[in-house]
């Protein structure tokens, strides 16, 4: 299983990522082990999607990081 997730950071920004081990990845974020979020703690998980196919998951993550994907996030998730 592959997971695409969105975190809400303390500075109101979002972080979008993809992983095959969501529990470990969130733990790394919360412990300040991820460079992109370590200065934006605490974080909160606001969205999670599950995929069976790695390529679909990474393509969805890529979409969410695009211009139209960011609009989708603002319009539907935040």
N, C-alpha and C positions, 0 to 999 in steps of 0.2 A: 504494500500500500504506500502511496505517496500523498503528501499533504501540502496544500498551498494555504498559507496563513497570512493574516494581517495583524500587526500589533499596533496599538495606540501608545505612543511614547509620552513621557511627562511634559514635553514641550509642544504637545498637540499634533506632532507630525505622525506619519504612519510608516511602518516598515513592512514590506511584503517579502515573503520568502517561501522556499520549497524544501521539503525534507522527506526522508523515509522513516524518520524516528522523531515524531513530534514531541514526545515527553522530554527526551534528551535535549532537543533543540530549544524548547522553551526554558528548560532549566539553565542552559548555557546563556541564554539572553538574560534571565533574571539574576544570574551570578556575575554579570558583567564580562563574560568571556567572548562576546561578539563585538567586534570593533565598531560596527555601525550603530549599535544601540547602547554601548556601555556608558556613554555620557548623557543618556536620555532616560535613565531609570527613575522611577519604576515604569515597567511596561505592562500592558494589559492585552490579552488576546481578544480581538473583536470579530474575527472571521476565520473560519476553517472549512476547507473543502477536501474531500477524500477522492483519490483517483486510483484505479488499478494499474493504469498505464503511465509509466514514467514520462513519456514524451507528451502526453496530454497535460500532465501536471505542469511540466516546465513551460509548455506553450501557454497555458493559462496564466502562470506567473508572469511570463513575458508580456501578455496582454494587459494584466493589471498594472504593470509598470509603464505602459505606453500612455500617451496623452488621453486617448479615449477610455482606457482602463482607469486612469486616475479620476476622470469625470464620473465614471460608473461608481467608483468607490465613494466619492463625495456625495453623489446623488442618492445612493442606495444603502450605504453602510455607515456613514458618519452623519 
